[in-house]
């Protein structure tokens, strides 16, 4: 059982008990989680995730993939990553029914916008945030389609659940076909909103489509931070506007760590610019955005940044903190 006595400084947390554990593919285990006292859990919307806090205080983000109308249960699916940092292995190998996990959230940086038409693109375990979106789109009578990519059918989570949607779902496995022609799925007009989640290579290809005429660029959710900035890291001053405290952010440290040096704490979780926990408003200065959350328009507006990874293009950056 995971230890529940110490709560890390980087994430506010509650507790969830593992009500059910089941294997849903060769490498994916699903955990159904409930409050220890059986009470209602915080509401969430399609695209949301929770933080799961491990024994050593490290935090991993997992998309909520269950029924959003079930107020008593959260469902997450964890893919075993042999070459990962150990979080998925710990969950696979040590967590059993009845164990208690610490968690934070839910939070949502991947919200489903209203539309009459959707294209969903999933790569492997990237299906998890898209499942609730598909259910909502179907419930609202929207026209939607899904391209689900994977190594083989035995590795695909929730393929059986998706089978009921018949011709709306296209499954493409690498061991059965040549590499998918992703450009054949590119929307031809702006009426179809695109949501994608999966490996970086897949999401890079989807983002390369750009925005269709009179439409919106694809909305993607990444497993890890994207190195989108080409600016070299340089030292700069950061000012916490609410307290007036300031310090220099060295080349080899983050804004978060620099602020903590002078007693200004920032709530963080992933530390990679993918979860959105540390979002902070910008008062002055041009951020050097290095997160995987903001789209190009939001980066240009520079009204906020994620100080766990982002830096400054100016000599001074003033934050509303």
ZADO-1210 file (C-alpha; in nm, 4 decimals, padded with zeros to 6 digits):
<atoms>
<atom x="00.0000" y="00.0000" z="00.0000" code="UNK" pos="1"/>
<atom x="00.1235" y="00.3513" z="-00.0750" code="UNK" pos="2"/>
<atom x="00.2140" y="00.5586" z="00.2297" code="UNK" pos="3"/>
<atom x="-00.0433" y="00.8303" z="00.3068" code="UNK" pos="4"/>
<atom x="00.1212" y="01.0036" z="00.6007" code="UNK" pos="5"/>
<atom x="00.3358" y="01.2664" z="00.4306" code="UNK" pos="6"/>
<atom x="00.1921" y="01.5205" z="00.1913" code="UNK" pos="7"/>
<atom x="00.4396" y="01.6823" z="-00.0515" code="UNK" pos="8"/>
<atom x="00.4676" y="02.0612" z="-00.0720" code="UNK" pos="9"/>
<atom x="00.4113" y="02.0590" z="-00.4472" code="UNK" pos="10"/>
<atom x="00.0513" y="01.9455" z="-00.4551" code="UNK" pos="11"/>
<atom x="-00.2556" y="01.9927" z="-00.2432" code="UNK" pos="12"/>
<atom x="-00.3999" y="01.6471" z="-00.2020" code="UNK" pos="13"/>
<atom x="-00.6902" y="01.4327" z="-00.0936" code="UNK" pos="14"/>
<atom x="-00.7220" y="01.0597" z="-00.0747" code="UNK" pos="15"/>
<atom x="-00.8830" y="00.7967" z="-00.2916" code="UNK" pos="16"/>
<atom x="-00.9262" y="00.4263" z="-00.2291" code="UNK" pos="17"/>
<atom x="-00.8785" y="00.1755" z="-00.5112" code="UNK" pos="18"/>
<atom x="-01.2237" y="00.0205" z="-00.5447" code="UNK" pos="19"/>
<atom x="-01.1383" y="-00.1899" z="-00.8489" code="UNK" pos="20"/>
<atom x="-00.8331" y="-00.2816" z="-01.0513" code="UNK" pos="21"/>
<atom x="-00.8486" y="-00.4577" z="-01.3883" code="UNK" pos="22"/>
<atom x="-00.6218" y="-00.5175" z="-01.6873" code="UNK" pos="23"/>
<atom x="-00.7698" y="-00.3736" z="-02.0063" code="UNK" pos="24"/>
<atom x="-00.4849" y="-00.4541" z="-02.2458" code="UNK" pos="25"/>
<atom x="-00.1436" y="-00.6197" z="-02.2454" code="UNK" pos="26"/>
<atom x="00.0143" y="-00.3116" z="-02.0866" code="UNK" pos="27"/>
<atom x="-00.2686" y="-00.1037" z="-01.9399" code="UNK" pos="28"/>
<atom x="-00.4345" y="-00.1350" z="-01.5987" code="UNK" pos="29"/>
<atom x="-00.7505" y="00.0537" z="-01.5089" code="UNK" pos="30"/>
<atom x="-00.8070" y="00.1819" z="-01.1557" code="UNK" pos="31"/>
<atom x="-01.1539" y="00.2768" z="-01.0301" code="UNK" pos="32"/>
<atom x="-01.1138" y="00.5164" z="-00.7388" code="UNK" pos="33"/>
<atom x="-01.3561" y="00.6324" z="-00.4693" code="UNK" pos="34"/>
<atom x="-01.3478" y="00.8547" z="-00.1630" code="UNK" pos="35"/>
<atom x="-01.2551" y="00.6501" z="00.1464" code="UNK" pos="36"/>
<atom x="-01.5841" y="00.7477" z="00.3123" code="UNK" pos="37"/>
<atom x="-01.7899" y="00.6915" z="-00.0032" code="UNK" pos="38"/>
<atom x="-01.8848" y="01.0565" z="-00.0437" code="UNK" pos="39"/>
<atom x="-01.9247" y="01.2517" z="-00.3680" code="UNK" pos="40"/>
<atom x="-01.6062" y="01.3410" z="-00.5564" code="UNK" pos="41"/>
<atom x="-01.5388" y="01.6826" z="-00.7141" code="UNK" pos="42"/>
<atom x="-01.7107" y="01.7264" z="-01.0509" code="UNK" pos="43"/>
<atom x="-01.5090" y="01.7169" z="-01.3711" code="UNK" pos="44"/>
<atom x="-01.5554" y="01.7660" z="-01.7437" code="UNK" pos="45"/>
<atom x="-01.4185" y="01.5767" z="-02.0484" code="UNK" pos="46"/>
<atom x="-01.0451" y="01.6312" z="-02.0867" code="UNK" pos="47"/>
<atom x="-00.9780" y="01.6613" z="-01.7116" code="UNK" pos="48"/>
<atom x="-00.7000" y="01.4842" z="-01.5249" code="UNK" pos="49"/>
<atom x="-00.6002" y="01.4176" z="-01.1663" code="UNK" pos="50"/>
<atom x="-00.2561" y="01.4106" z="-01.0074" code="UNK" pos="51"/>
<atom x="-00.1562" y="01.0841" z="-00.8438" code="UNK" pos="52"/>
<atom x="00.1060" y="01.1439" z="-00.5754" code="UNK" pos="53"/>
<atom x="00.3560" y="00.8644" z="-00.5187" code="UNK" pos="54"/>
<atom x="00.5398" y="00.7616" z="-00.2014" code="UNK" pos="55"/>
<atom x="00.8435" y="00.9766" z="-00.2758" code="UNK" pos="56"/>
<atom x="00.6311" y="01.2867" z="-00.3383" code="UNK" pos="57"/>
<atom x="00.6602" y="01.2801" z="-00.7162" code="UNK" pos="58"/>
<atom x="00.3390" y="01.3394" z="-00.9045" code="UNK" pos="59"/>
<atom x="00.1992" y="01.1879" z="-01.2209" code="UNK" pos="60"/>
<atom x="-00.0993" y="01.3097" z="-01.4216" code="UNK" pos="61"/>
<atom x="-00.3657" y="01.0675" z="-01.5438" code="UNK" pos="62"/>
<atom x="-00.6704" y="01.1560" z="-01.7515" code="UNK" pos="63"/>
<atom x="-01.0131" y="01.0808" z="-01.6115" code="UNK" pos="64"/>
<atom x="-01.1647" y="00.8368" z="-01.8591" code="UNK" pos="65"/>
<atom x="-01.4777" y="00.7153" z="-01.6826" code="UNK" pos="66"/>
<atom x="-01.8349" y="00.8383" z="-01.6633" code="UNK" pos="67"/>
<atom x="-01.8428" y="01.2056" z="-01.5683" code="UNK" pos="68"/>
<atom x="-02.1979" y="01.1587" z="-01.4373" code="UNK" pos="69"/>
<atom x="-02.0831" y="00.9003" z="-01.1821" code="UNK" pos="70"/>
<atom x="-02.0247" y="01.1344" z="-00.8886" code="UNK" pos="71"/>
<atom x="-01.8757" y="00.8611" z="-00.6683" code="UNK" pos="72"/>
<atom x="-01.6044" y="00.7176" z="-00.8951" code="UNK" pos="73"/>
<atom x="-01.2979" y="00.8361" z="-01.0830" code="UNK" pos="74"/>
<atom x="-01.1482" y="00.6045" z="-01.3438" code="UNK" pos="75"/>
<atom x="-00.7907" y="00.6251" z="-01.4724" code="UNK" pos="76"/>
<atom x="-00.5926" y="00.3939" z="-01.6995" code="UNK" pos="77"/>
<atom x="-00.2174" y="00.3544" z="-01.6551" code="UNK" pos="78"/>
<atom x="00.0113" y="00.2206" z="-01.9260" code="UNK" pos="79"/>
<atom x="00.3199" y="00.0414" z="-01.8000" code="UNK" pos="80"/>
<atom x="00.6263" y="00.2289" z="-01.9260" code="UNK" pos="81"/>
<atom x="00.9348" y="00.0126" z="-01.8857" code="UNK" pos="82"/>
<atom x="01.1597" y="00.3007" z="-01.9926" code="UNK" pos="83"/>
<atom x="00.9742" y="00.5661" z="-01.7952" code="UNK" pos="84"/>
<atom x="01.0602" y="00.7313" z="-01.4647" code="UNK" pos="85"/>
<atom x="00.9019" y="00.4581" z="-01.2537" code="UNK" pos="86"/>
<atom x="00.5584" y="00.5988" z="-01.1743" code="UNK" pos="87"/>
<atom x="00.3617" y="00.3617" z="-01.3937" code="UNK" pos="88"/>
<atom x="00.5638" y="00.0626" z="-01.2759" code="UNK" pos="89"/>
<atom x="00.4937" y="00.1523" z="-00.9125" code="UNK" pos="90"/>
<atom x="00.1208" y="00.1700" z="-00.9805" code="UNK" pos="91"/>
<atom x="00.1203" y="-00.1551" z="-01.1790" code="UNK" pos="92"/>
<atom x="00.3325" y="-00.3529" z="-00.9367" code="UNK" pos="93"/>
<atom x="00.2353" y="-00.2264" z="-00.5914" code="UNK" pos="94"/>
<atom x="-00.1177" y="-00.0845" z="-00.5927" code="UNK" pos="95"/>
<atom x="-00.4008" y="-00.3254" z="-00.5182" code="UNK" pos="96"/>
<atom x="-00.7724" y="-00.2984" z="-00.4441" code="UNK" pos="97"/>
<atom x="-00.8249" y="-00.1400" z="-00.1041" code="UNK" pos="98"/>
<atom x="-00.5054" y="00.0649" z="-00.1175" code="UNK" pos="99"/>
<atom x="-00.5199" y="00.4395" z="-00.0663" code="UNK" pos="100"/>
<atom x="-00.3687" y="00.6933" z="-00.3071" code="UNK" pos="101"/>
<atom x="-00.3100" y="01.0622" z="-00.2585" code="UNK" pos="102"/>
<atom x="-00.4397" y="01.2814" z="-00.5372" code="UNK" pos="103"/>
<atom x="-00.4783" y="01.6415" z="-00.6495" code="UNK" pos="104"/>
<atom x="-00.7321" y="01.7986" z="-00.8822" code="UNK" pos="105"/>
<atom x="-00.9204" y="01.7444" z="-01.0980" code="UNK" pos="106"/>
<atom x="-00.7888" y="02.0060" z="-01.3428" code="UNK" pos="107"/>
<atom x="-00.8673" y="02.0590" z="-01.7083" code="UNK" pos="108"/>
<atom x="-00.6425" y="02.2162" z="-01.9721" code="UNK" pos="109"/>
<atom x="-00.7973" y="02.0140" z="-02.2547" code="UNK" pos="110"/>
<atom x="-01.1596" y="02.1234" z="-02.2569" code="UNK" pos="111"/>
<atom x="-01.4020" y="02.0206" z="-02.5271" code="UNK" pos="112"/>
<atom x="-01.5404" y="02.3276" z="-02.7055" code="UNK" pos="113"/>
<atom x="-01.8943" y="02.3222" z="-02.8489" code="UNK" pos="114"/>
<atom x="-01.9095" y="02.2090" z="-03.2104" code="UNK" pos="115"/>
<atom x="-02.1322" y="02.0169" z="-03.4472" code="UNK" pos="116"/>
<atom x="-01.8377" y="01.8136" z="-03.5797" code="UNK" pos="117"/>
<atom x="-01.5276" y="01.6635" z="-03.4228" code="UNK" pos="118"/>
<atom x="-01.2207" y="01.4681" z="-03.5284" code="UNK" pos="119"/>
<atom x="-01.0506" y="01.2796" z="-03.2443" code="UNK" pos="120"/>
<atom x="-00.6995" y="01.1401" z="-03.2952" code="UNK" pos="121"/>
<atom x="-00.5581" y="00.9024" z="-03.0322" code="UNK" pos="122"/>
<atom x="-00.2191" y="00.7378" z="-03.0143" code="UNK" pos="123"/>
<atom x="-00.2035" y="00.4462" z="-02.7704" code="UNK" pos="124"/>
<atom x="-00.2927" y="00.5483" z="-02.4147" code="UNK" pos="125"/>
<atom x="-00.3840" y="00.8893" z="-02.5567" code="UNK" pos="126"/>
<atom x="-00.7336" y="00.7474" z="-02.5941" code="UNK" pos="127"/>
<atom x="-00.8051" y="00.8127" z="-02.2243" code="UNK" pos="128"/>
<atom x="-00.8901" y="01.1875" z="-02.2306" code="UNK" pos="129"/>
<atom x="-01.0772" y="01.1414" z="-02.5579" code="UNK" pos="130"/>
<atom x="-01.3190" y="00.8751" z="-02.4304" code="UNK" pos="131"/>
<atom x="-01.5315" y="01.1173" z="-02.2243" code="UNK" pos="132"/>
<atom x="-01.5224" y="01.3641" z="-02.5143" code="UNK" pos="133"/>
<atom x="-01.6550" y="01.0971" z="-02.7490" code="UNK" pos="134"/>
<atom x="-01.9332" y="01.0082" z="-02.5080" code="UNK" pos="135"/>
<atom x="-02.0327" y="01.3732" z="-02.4726" code="UNK" pos="136"/>
<atom x="-02.0203" y="01.4401" z="-02.8470" code="UNK" pos="137"/>
<atom x="-02.2347" y="01.1324" z="-02.9062" code="UNK" pos="138"/>
<atom x="-02.4802" y="01.2257" z="-02.6316" code="UNK" pos="139"/>
<atom x="-02.5239" y="01.5740" z="-02.7842" code="UNK" pos="140"/>
<atom x="-02.5782" y="01.4327" z="-03.1327" code="UNK" pos="141"/>
<atom x="-02.2634" y="01.5841" z="-03.2832" code="UNK" pos="142"/>
<atom x="-02.1032" y="01.4337" z="-03.5921" code="UNK" pos="143"/>
<atom x="-01.7696" y="01.2854" z="-03.4893" code="UNK" pos="144"/>
<atom x="-01.5016" y="01.0421" z="-03.6015" code="UNK" pos="145"/>
<atom x="-01.2032" y="00.8813" z="-03.4298" code="UNK" pos="146"/>
<atom x="-00.8665" y="00.7667" z="-03.5623" code="UNK" pos="147"/>
<atom x="-00.7102" y="00.5337" z="-03.3044" code="UNK" pos="148"/>
<atom x="-00.3452" y="00.4394" z="-03.3655" code="UNK" pos="149"/>
<atom x="-00.1442" y="00.1732" z="-03.1839" code="UNK" pos="150"/>
<atom x="00.1266" y="-00.0894" z="-03.2111" code="UNK" pos="151"/>
<atom x="-00.1134" y="-00.3845" z="-03.2066" code="UNK" pos="152"/>
<atom x="-00.4713" y="-00.4583" z="-03.1077" code="UNK" pos="153"/>
<atom x="-00.3580" y="-00.6310" z="-02.7894" code="UNK" pos="154"/>
<atom x="-00.2099" y="-00.3018" z="-02.6672" code="UNK" pos="155"/>
<atom x="-00.5184" y="-00.0880" z="-02.7365" code="UNK" pos="156"/>
<atom x="-00.7116" y="00.0170" z="-02.4287" code="UNK" pos="157"/>
<atom x="-01.0915" y="00.0361" z="-02.4532" code="UNK" pos="158"/>
<atom x="-01.1101" y="-00.0993" z="-02.8084" code="UNK" pos="159"/>
<atom x="-01.4038" y="-00.3171" z="-02.6991" code="UNK" pos="160"/>
<atom x="-01.5885" y="-00.0173" z="-02.5562" code="UNK" pos="161"/>
<atom x="-01.5415" y="00.1733" z="-02.8830" code="UNK" pos="162"/>
<atom x="-01.6672" y="-00.1160" z="-03.0967" code="UNK" pos="163"/>
<atom x="-02.0278" y="-00.0084" z="-03.0443" code="UNK" pos="164"/>
<atom x="-01.9628" y="00.3064" z="-03.2452" code="UNK" pos="165"/>
<atom x="-01.8902" y="00.0980" z="-03.5575" code="UNK" pos="166"/>
<atom x="-01.7931" y="00.3053" z="-03.8603" code="UNK" pos="167"/>
<atom x="-01.7248" y="00.6216" z="-03.6608" code="UNK" pos="168"/>
<atom x="-01.4050" y="00.4573" z="-03.5321" code="UNK" pos="169"/>
<atom x="-01.1016" y="00.3683" z="-03.7437" code="UNK" pos="170"/>
<atom x="-00.8336" y="00.1569" z="-03.5744" code="UNK" pos="171"/>
<atom x="-00.4913" y="00.1491" z="-03.7365" code="UNK" pos="172"/>
<atom x="-00.2291" y="-00.0860" z="-03.5878" code="UNK" pos="173"/>
<atom x="00.1351" y="-00.0802" z="-03.6924" code="UNK" pos="174"/>
<atom x="00.1623" y="-00.4596" z="-03.7016" code="UNK" pos="175"/>
<atom x="-00.1260" y="-00.4828" z="-03.9514" code="UNK" pos="176"/>
<atom x="-00.0686" y="-00.1867" z="-04.1830" code="UNK" pos="177"/>
<atom x="00.1990" y="00.0487" z="-04.3045" code="UNK" pos="178"/>
<atom x="00.2228" y="00.3792" z="-04.1178" code="UNK" pos="179"/>
<atom x="-00.1035" y="00.5688" z="-04.1296" code="UNK" pos="180"/>
<atom x="-00.1373" y="00.8510" z="-04.3795" code="UNK" pos="181"/>
<atom x="-00.2291" y="01.1127" z="-04.1232" code="UNK" pos="182"/>
<atom x="-00.2706" y="01.3901" z="-04.3782" code="UNK" pos="183"/>
<atom x="-00.5637" y="01.1991" z="-04.5284" code="UNK" pos="184"/>
<atom x="-00.7524" y="01.2831" z="-04.2089" code="UNK" pos="185"/>
<atom x="-00.6795" y="01.6535" z="-04.2204" code="UNK" pos="186"/>
<atom x="-01.0063" y="01.8537" z="-04.1979" code="UNK" pos="187"/>
<atom x="-01.0915" y="02.0347" z="-04.5183" code="UNK" pos="188"/>
<atom x="-01.2874" y="02.3131" z="-04.3526" code="UNK" pos="189"/>
<atom x="-01.3151" y="02.4902" z="-04.0207" code="UNK" pos="190"/>
<atom x="-01.6392" y="02.3256" z="-03.9106" code="UNK" pos="191"/>
<atom x="-01.4606" y="02.0223" z="-03.7652" code="UNK" pos="192"/>
<atom x="-01.2728" y="02.0709" z="-03.4389" code="UNK" pos="193"/>
<atom x="-00.9692" y="01.8473" z="-03.3835" code="UNK" pos="194"/>
<atom x="-00.8633" y="01.6982" z="-03.0499" code="UNK" pos="195"/>
<atom x="-00.5563" y="01.4759" z="-03.0293" code="UNK" pos="196"/>
<atom x="-00.3575" y="01.3009" z="-02.7587" code="UNK" pos="197"/>
<atom x="-00.0655" y="01.0627" z="-02.7875" code="UNK" pos="198"/>
<atom x="00.3094" y="01.0489" z="-02.8523" code="UNK" pos="199"/>
<atom x="00.4949" y="01.3660" z="-02.9475" code="UNK" pos="200"/>
<atom x="00.5599" y="01.2589" z="-03.3071" code="UNK" pos="201"/>
<atom x="00.1891" y="01.2100" z="-03.3690" code="UNK" pos="202"/>
<atom x="00.0955" y="01.5415" z="-03.2104" code="UNK" pos="203"/>
<atom x="00.3666" y="01.7271" z="-03.4002" code="UNK" pos="204"/>
<atom x="00.2169" y="01.5933" z="-03.7239" code="UNK" pos="205"/>
<atom x="-00.1352" y="01.6943" z="-03.6212" code="UNK" pos="206"/>
<atom x="-00.0220" y="02.0429" z="-03.5198" code="UNK" pos="207"/>
<atom x="00.1551" y="02.0772" z="-03.8545" code="UNK" pos="208"/>
<atom x="-00.1877" y="02.0784" z="-04.0198" code="UNK" pos="209"/>
<atom x="-00.2337" y="02.4311" z="-03.8928" code="UNK" pos="210"/>
<atom x="-00.5765" y="02.5905" z="-03.8747" code="UNK" pos="211"/>
<atom x="-00.8185" y="02.5200" z="-04.1591" code="UNK" pos="212"/>
<atom x="-00.9835" y="02.8146" z="-04.3277" code="UNK" pos="213"/>
<atom x="-01.2252" y="02.9890" z="-04.0903" code="UNK" pos="214"/>
<atom x="-01.1444" y="02.7280" z="-03.8278" code="UNK" pos="215"/>
<atom x="-00.9390" y="02.6474" z="-03.5201" code="UNK" pos="216"/>
<atom x="-00.6000" y="02.4770" z="-03.4896" code="UNK" pos="217"/>
<atom x="-00.5951" y="02.1304" z="-03.3393" code="UNK" pos="218"/>
<atom x="-00.6078" y="02.1097" z="-02.9625" code="UNK" pos="219"/>
<atom x="-00.3537" y="01.8577" z="-02.8337" code="UNK" pos="220"/>
<atom x="-00.2573" y="01.7119" z="-02.4977" code="UNK" pos="221"/>
<atom x="00.0967" y="01.5850" z="-02.4554" code="UNK" pos="222"/>
<atom x="00.2433" y="01.3239" z="-02.2239" code="UNK" pos="223"/>
<atom x="00.5627" y="01.5270" z="-02.1842" code="UNK" pos="224"/>
<atom x="00.6741" y="01.8818" z="-02.2420" code="UNK" pos="225"/>
<atom x="00.7480" y="01.9996" z="-02.5927" code="UNK" pos="226"/>
<atom x="01.0686" y="02.1954" z="-02.6471" code="UNK" pos="227"/>
<atom x="00.9049" y="02.4696" z="-02.8490" code="UNK" pos="228"/>
<atom x="01.1380" y="02.7590" z="-02.7585" code="UNK" pos="229"/>
<atom x="01.4450" y="02.8211" z="-02.9702" code="UNK" pos="230"/>
<atom x="01.5742" y="03.1000" z="-02.7437" code="UNK" pos="231"/>
<atom x="01.8874" y="03.0223" z="-02.5391" code="UNK" pos="232"/>
<atom x="01.8457" y="03.0271" z="-02.1631" code="UNK" pos="233"/>
<atom x="01.9810" y="03.3475" z="-02.0063" code="UNK" pos="234"/>
<atom x="01.9630" y="03.4914" z="-01.6566" code="UNK" pos="235"/>
<atom x="01.6904" y="03.7462" z="-01.5841" code="UNK" pos="236"/>
<atom x="01.5159" y="03.9164" z="-01.2922" code="UNK" pos="237"/>
<atom x="01.1795" y="03.7963" z="-01.1684" code="UNK" pos="238"/>
<atom x="00.9540" y="04.0133" z="-00.9503" code="UNK" pos="239"/>
<atom x="00.6689" y="03.8814" z="-00.7362" code="UNK" pos="240"/>
<atom x="00.4340" y="04.1788" z="-00.7693" code="UNK" pos="241"/>
<atom x="00.2176" y="04.1113" z="-00.4635" code="UNK" pos="242"/>
<atom x="00.5077" y="04.1136" z="-00.2187" code="UNK" pos="243"/>
<atom x="00.7537" y="04.3212" z="-00.4177" code="UNK" pos="244"/>
<atom x="01.0215" y="04.0576" z="-00.3705" code="UNK" pos="245"/>
<atom x="01.2633" y="03.9996" z="-00.6563" code="UNK" pos="246"/>
<atom x="01.5580" y="03.7820" z="-00.7452" code="UNK" pos="247"/>
<atom x="01.7673" y="03.6672" z="-01.0376" code="UNK" pos="248"/>
<atom x="01.6730" y="03.3470" z="-01.2170" code="UNK" pos="249"/>
<atom x="01.9976" y="03.1770" z="-01.3070" code="UNK" pos="250"/>
<atom x="02.0538" y="02.9990" z="-01.6364" code="UNK" pos="251"/>
<atom x="02.0355" y="02.6594" z="-01.4692" code="UNK" pos="252"/>
<atom x="01.7287" y="02.7113" z="-01.2478" code="UNK" pos="253"/>
<atom x="01.3555" y="02.7559" z="-01.2947" code="UNK" pos="254"/>
<atom x="01.1419" y="03.0552" z="-01.2058" code="UNK" pos="255"/>
<atom x="00.9709" y="02.8395" z="-00.9445" code="UNK" pos="256"/>
<atom x="01.2948" y="02.7472" z="-00.7700" code="UNK" pos="257"/>
<atom x="01.4198" y="03.1067" z="-00.7823" code="UNK" pos="258"/>
<atom x="01.0997" y="03.2354" z="-00.6237" code="UNK" pos="259"/>
<atom x="01.1144" y="02.9712" z="-00.3529" code="UNK" pos="260"/>
<atom x="01.4651" y="03.0884" z="-00.2644" code="UNK" pos="261"/>
<atom x="01.3181" y="03.4228" z="-00.1568" code="UNK" pos="262"/>
<atom x="01.0197" y="03.2752" z="00.0241" code="UNK" pos="263"/>
<atom x="00.7596" y="03.3018" z="-00.2527" code="UNK" pos="264"/>
<atom x="00.5970" y="02.9632" z="-00.2942" code="UNK" pos="265"/>
<atom x="00.4300" y="02.8432" z="-00.6138" code="UNK" pos="266"/>
<atom x="00.1973" y="02.5444" z="-00.6244" code="UNK" pos="267"/>
<atom x="00.3353" y="02.2986" z="-00.8801" code="UNK" pos="268"/>
<atom x="00.2712" y="01.9427" z="-00.9839" code="UNK" pos="269"/>
<atom x="00.4288" y="01.7997" z="-01.2999" code="UNK" pos="270"/>
<atom x="00.7247" y="02.0383" z="-01.3251" code="UNK" pos="271"/>
<atom x="00.7202" y="01.9866" z="-01.7031" code="UNK" pos="272"/>
<atom x="00.4696" y="02.2399" z="-01.8322" code="UNK" pos="273"/>
<atom x="00.1995" y="01.9858" z="-01.9108" code="UNK" pos="274"/>
<atom x="-00.0476" y="01.9902" z="-01.6200" code="UNK" pos="275"/>
<atom x="-00.1291" y="02.3602" z="-01.5763" code="UNK" pos="276"/>
<atom x="-00.1113" y="02.3663" z="-01.1947" code="UNK" pos="277"/>
<atom x="00.1380" y="02.6539" z="-01.1745" code="UNK" pos="278"/>
<atom x="-00.0322" y="02.8893" z="-01.4233" code="UNK" pos="279"/>
<atom x="00.0583" y="03.2471" z="-01.3267" code="UNK" pos="280"/>
<atom x="-00.0563" y="03.5803" z="-01.4697" code="UNK" pos="281"/>
<atom x="00.2057" y="03.8086" z="-01.6233" code="UNK" pos="282"/>
<atom x="00.2121" y="04.1760" z="-01.5184" code="UNK" pos="283"/>
<atom x="00.5063" y="04.2904" z="-01.7302" code="UNK" pos="284"/>
<atom x="00.7746" y="04.1396" z="-01.9503" code="UNK" pos="285"/>
<atom x="00.7718" y="03.8991" z="-02.2423" code="UNK" pos="286"/>
<atom x="00.7598" y="03.5335" z="-02.1401" code="UNK" pos="287"/>
<atom x="00.9674" y="03.2719" z="-02.3157" code="UNK" pos="288"/>
<atom x="00.6964" y="03.0060" z="-02.3253" code="UNK" pos="289"/>
<atom x="00.8302" y="02.6519" z="-02.2937" code="UNK" pos="290"/>
<atom x="00.5136" y="02.4702" z="-02.1932" code="UNK" pos="291"/>
<atom x="00.2958" y="02.2289" z="-02.3895" code="UNK" pos="292"/>
<atom x="-00.0351" y="02.3908" z="-02.2970" code="UNK" pos="293"/>
<atom x="-00.0745" y="02.7287" z="-02.4665" code="UNK" pos="294"/>
<atom x="-00.1639" y="02.7636" z="-02.8322" code="UNK" pos="295"/>
<atom x="00.0039" y="03.0160" z="-03.0609" code="UNK" pos="296"/>
<atom x="-00.2563" y="03.2863" z="-02.9974" code="UNK" pos="297"/>
<atom x="-00.2227" y="03.2470" z="-02.6210" code="UNK" pos="298"/>
<atom x="00.1548" y="03.2598" z="-02.6485" code="UNK" pos="299"/>
<atom x="00.1340" y="03.5821" z="-02.8473" code="UNK" pos="300"/>
<atom x="-00.1021" y="03.7372" z="-02.5925" code="UNK" pos="301"/>
<atom x="00.1406" y="03.6425" z="-02.3110" code="UNK" pos="302"/>
<atom x="-00.1152" y="03.7037" z="-02.0384" code="UNK" pos="303"/>
<atom x="00.0102" y="03.4073" z="-01.8378" code="UNK" pos="304"/>
<atom x="00.2953" y="03.1583" z="-01.8212" code="UNK" pos="305"/>
<atom x="00.3888" y="02.8335" z="-01.6503" code="UNK" pos="306"/>
<atom x="00.6915" y="02.9117" z="-01.4319" code="UNK" pos="307"/>
<atom x="00.7930" y="02.5500" z="-01.3833" code="UNK" pos="308"/>
<atom x="00.9477" y="02.5574" z="-01.7335" code="UNK" pos="309"/>
<atom x="00.8991" y="02.8988" z="-01.8973" code="UNK" pos="310"/>
<atom x="01.1499" y="03.1838" z="-01.8784" code="UNK" pos="311"/>
<atom x="01.1763" y="03.5469" z="-01.9943" code="UNK" pos="312"/>
<atom x="01.2760" y="03.7136" z="-02.3191" code="UNK" pos="313"/>
<atom x="01.3279" y="04.0439" z="-02.1352" code="UNK" pos="314"/>
<atom x="01.5717" y="04.1394" z="-01.8611" code="UNK" pos="315"/>
<atom x="01.2856" y="04.1511" z="-01.6104" code="UNK" pos="316"/>
<atom x="00.9650" y="03.9533" z="-01.5709" code="UNK" pos="317"/>
<atom x="00.6930" y="04.0695" z="-01.3300" code="UNK" pos="318"/>
<atom x="00.4393" y="03.8083" z="-01.2164" code="UNK" pos="319"/>
<atom x="00.1084" y="03.8424" z="-01.0349" code="UNK" pos="320"/>
<atom x="00.2094" y="03.6349" z="-00.7392" code="UNK" pos="321"/>
</atoms>
